Amino acid sequence: MRKHRGLTDTTLDVYDGILAGLLDALGDDVRDYSAEALRAFVRFLGATGRCSAGMEHAIPGFASWQLTSFPRFLLPEEVERVIDSCSGYLFGIRDRAVLMLLARLGLRASEVAQLKFVDIDWRNGSITVCGKG
């Protein structure tokens, strides 16, 4: 995981606790495995050299929402209302640009935060994004 995914020792320590009991928790009957458990198990097999690294990507991912009190998505008119709320104050233009990158291009907050002026190709209308993966 350190080599193929770039994980730190701290993250690996967390994973170690999770993976140590993975097989015990899942049991011997693979028919009972959820997609999330199967991805974790295949990731574990790749990390321990028992299968090719990256094979977990063959299993479709899904959103996992921990804060269920928040809405899963905003309606288009709600997104526009949030973007439009950025006018009338000192940093409104910047905040509007950030929200548009998040909402319209689907960038992650960390990807927007890492953007630099040189990442913008004004002539070709493109942005270079360095993010997850």
Secondary structure, 3 states (H helix, E strand, C coil): CHHHHCCCHHHHHHHHHHHHCHHHHHCCCHHHCCHHHHHHHHHHHHHCCCCCCCHHHHCCCCCCCCCCCCCCCCCHHHHHHHHHCCCCCCCHHHHHHHHHHHHHHCCCHHHHHHCCHHHEECCCCEECCCCCC
